[in-house]
């Protein structure tokens, strides 16, 4: 088994493979020991290790054949390990006084297999078992003159320490996972940004506008979001929305940017296609969901006459409303080949006429304060 193949194996299966391999080594040693000594003790050791070995290999085969999407699959290993530990510490066929040490390893193994919530419950069960074992467990095997109370305290301290160590492992594992996810997200985000930026020159040629519009839209959106308050929107999301909005125009035919009259039904359908650009680029990436949703609905109107889904009122996300409003404002204040630009005051007056039709009154009111 090469290293790459090993890295692709699920942790729960690797854990069971290690335990099964250790049990197999014990079995081989037990067989050699029995062949040399041939007494009852060597026979018992051989049979016990062989039983554990076969049991573990059987569980590993079952794990490999279970559906991987089953959330309970990973619980098989810790449950089986705990059951084996309980049986061996209670039955203790070889009468080993230190067999209880196996309990102390349970939290560490558990920390490698489950999430935080299940780990806490698992440790509570393990600690409860240690207490019950100390009170009601077999006491016939004691080293020298060690007091049962001292033995019980020792078991408790070691198990508690193991639980703490397992917790540290779990926290470290979660921190590492978050770092990996953050790095993967940054790479995904940069790939999307690089792709969109490569289309900026095309957008400039088609629309006869400058890429400065991206920065202007981003600045206005950030100011509006901040002035509105209570919204959990990050700056990079607004920057990406502004970039998406500018680049999405490449999906439209060149002549539509020069057309003055009303769009035909077919042309209107083509215009609606640009709303899906964020969905096409970002679908399936959890951290892009807000950007995807905001861009998809930014042409919806509060009276339900917008597109593409004819949402109305509170069905439209706030960020979508804000993006749509800033889009209208920039369109009115930017010169076109078929008309002159408006002043900010004139453009805002036109936007006020759209209250209750296209935009919410509170957003329009706050936007007025932003541009002042």
N, C-alpha and C positions, 0 to 999 in steps of 0.2 A: 504494500500500500504506500504510494508516494505521498509527499507532504501536502500537495494540493488536494488530493482526494481526501486526505485526513481532515483538512480544514473545512471541507464541505459537509462533513458528517455532523448530524445533530448532537448536541452536548449530552442529552440523556442516553443516546445510544453509545457514545464514546465512554460514558461513565459505566454503563452496564458491561461494555466490552472489557474495560480495565478490571472490573470486579470478577468477571467470568474468567479472565486470563489469570488473575491472582489465584482464584480457586483451583484452576487447572494445574498451576504450578504446585500448589499444595497437594493436589491429588497425585501428581507424578512423584513428589517427595514421599507421600504416604505409601504409595505402591512400593517404592524402593525400600522404605523403612520396614514395611510388612514382609517383603521378600527376604530381608536380612534377619529380622527379629522373630517374626511369626508369633507374636503373642496377642492377647486380647486388646491391649492398649493400641498397638500399631494397626490392628484390624479396624478398630473403632475410628481411629483417625483417618484411615484410608476411606472407609465407607462414608464418614461425615463429609470430608472434603469432596469426594466424588458426587455426593448428593447435591451439595451446594453448587458445584461446578455445572452439573447437568441442569439444575434449576435456573441458573443465571444465563446459560447459553440458550435455554428454551425461551426465557423472557426476552432476550435480545432478538430472537427470530420473530417472536410475536410483535415486538416494537417495529421491526422493519416492514412488516406486512400490514400494520395499521395505517389508516388514512392520515397523511401528514397534516391536513387542515383541522383535524380533530383537536380541540383545545385540551382535552383530557389525556391525550397521548403522553405528554411529558410528565404527567403525574404518576405514571406507572412505575418509573424507576425509583423515585423517593419512597413510594408506598411499599414497593417490594423490598427495598433496602431496609426500611424500618421494620417490616414484618420479620425479615431474616434476623435482624439484630434482636428483636424481642424474643424470637424462638431460641436463638443461641444463648442469650443471657439467662433465660429462664430454665431451659433444658440443660444447657451447658454439658454436653455429653462427655467432654474430656476433663471436666472438673477443673478448669483453669480459673484461678482466682481473678486474673486480670481481664477476663472476657468482657466485663462491663465497659472497658475502654472503647469498645466498638460504638457504644452509645454516643460518646463524645464526638465521633466523626460524623454523625448524622446531620447536625446543623451545617457543617462545612459542605457536605455533599448537597444538601438541600439548597444552599445559597447559589450553587452553580446551575440549578435546574429550574427554579421557579421565580415568580415575581415577589415583590415585597410583602404584599398582603398574605399570600399563601405561606411565605416564609415565617411570618409572625405566628400564624396559626400552627404551623408545623413545629416551631420551637416550643410553643406552649404545650403541645401534646407530648413532645419529647421530655420536657421538664417534669410534666405530670407523671410520666412513666417512671422517670428516675426516682421521684418521691415515693411512688407506689412500690417500686422495686426495693427501695431502702427499707420500707416499713414491712412489706409482706413477702419480699423475695427470699430465696434460699440463703441461709446464713451458715451452711455447713462448711463452706470453703473460705477460710479466713487465713491470711498469712500471719504466722507467728501469733503474737498476743495482741494484734491490732484490735482496738475496740470497734464494735459495729457502728457506733456513733461517729467515730473518726472516719471509718470507711465510707459512711453515708455522706458526711460533710465533704470528703474528698471527691466523691462521685458528683455531688451537686456543684462544687466549685469548678471542676473540670468541664462539666456539661455547660454551665453558665458561660465560662470562658470561651468554649467552642461556639456557643450561640453568638457571643459578641464578635468573635473572629469571623464567623459566617456573615454577620451583618456588615462588617467592614468590607468583606469580599463582595457582597451584594451591592453595596453603595459604589464601590470601585467599578463593578461591572456596569452598573447603570450610568455612571459618569462617562465611562469609555463609550458606551452605546450612544449617549447624547452627543459626544464629540464626533463620533463617526457620522451620525445623522446630520449634525450641523455642517460638517465638511461636505457631505454628499449634497446637501441642500444648496450650499454656496456654489458648488460646481454646476448644479442644475440651473440655478439662477443665472450664473455667468454665461452658460451656454445659450439660454433664452435671450439674454441681453445682447450677446454678440451676434446672434442670428438676426434679431430685430434691427440692430444698428447697421448691419450690412445692407438693409433695405432703405435706410434714410435717404441716400441720394436719389433712389427711385421715387420715393415719396415727394421729394423736393421738385423733381422734374415734372411729375404728374400734376401736382397742385400749384406749382409756381409760387410756393411759399418757402420760408426759411425754417431750418431746424430749430431756430430760436423759439419757435412756438412750443416745442417740447418743454423747454425750461420755463416759459411763461405759464403754461398750463400747470406744471408741477408746483410752481410758486403759489399760484392762485388757489389750487386745491389744498395745499398744505395750510395756507392761511385760513381758508374756509373751514377746514376740519378742526383746526385749533380754535377758531372763534366759536364754532358750534359747541364744542366740548363734549366730553363723555364718550367719544368714539375711540375704539382701540384699533387705530390704523397706523402702520409703520411708514416711515418716510420712503423706504425702498419700494413699498407697494404703490405709493403715489407716483414715484418716479417711473416704475414699470408701466403703470396705467397710462401715463402721459406718452411714454414711448410707443406703447401699443396703439394708442389712439392715432398718433401721427402715421405710423407705419401701416395700419390697417387700410389706409386709402389705396395702397397698391393693388388691392383686390378689385378696385373699380376701373372701368374703362376710361381712357383719357378724355374722351369727348364730354363725359358727364360733368367734368369740372368747369366746362365752358358753357354748359346748357343753362339758359335762363328760364325757359318755360317749365310747365309741369311735367314730372316724370311719367313715363308710360307704366303700365302695370308690371311689365317685365323688368323695366329699369328699377322700379321700386323694390322688386324681389332681389335684384342684384345688390342694391344698396344695403339691404338687410343682412346680406352675407357677411359683411365686415364685423358684425356683432359677435360672430362665432370664432373670431381669430384667437382670442384668449383661450377659449375652450379647446380649440384644436392644438394649441401649443402647450397648455398647462394641465390638461385633463389627466387625472390620476396622480398628480403631485399634491399631497395634502397642504403644504405651506402656501400653495398658489390659489387655494380655493376662494379666498376673498377677492383676489384680483380677477379671477375668472368670473365670479358672480357679478362683481361691480361692472365689469366691461360688458358682459352679456346683456344686462338690463339697462344700460345707460340711455337707451332711446325709448324706454317705457315712459308713459305719461300718467299723471295721477288720475286723469279722468278715464283711463282704460283704453285710449285710442292709439297708444304707441305700439312699438314692435320690439322683439319678434313674438312675444307671448301675450300681449295686451293685458299686462298686469295693471293694477290700479291701487291708489292710495298707499297704505302701509305695506302692501305686497312688494313694493319696490324698495330695495336697499337704499339707505341714506347716501352711501358713497356713490351709487349709480346716479341718483338725482343730482348730486353735486358735480359729478363728471359731465353729465348732460348739460347742466347749467353753464359751467365754465366753457364747454364746447360752443354753445350758442354765443356766449359773450365774446369769445375770441374770433368766432366767425364774423360777427357784426363789426368788430373793431379792426379787422384785417382787410386790406383792399383786395378786391377781386377784379378780374378782367371786365366783368359786366356791371360793376358798381364801385362806388367809392366807400371807404371805411367810415364808420360812425365814431363819434367821440364816446368816451366811457359813459358819460351822462346819458347820451342818446341811446346807447346800447342797453343801459340798465332800465331806461324807461320802456323800451320794447320788451325786456324780460318781465317787467312788472305786469304787462298785459297778459302774460302767460300763466300767472298765478291761478291755481285751481284747474287749469287746463293741462299744462305740461309740468309745472313745478309746485312744490309745497310752499306755502306763504312764509313759513318760518325760515326756510333755507334762503329764499329770495331776500328776505329782510336782512339776514345776517350777511349775505353776500354784498348788499349795499353798503354795509358798514366796513367790510373788508376793502372794497375799492375806493372808499373815501380816504 
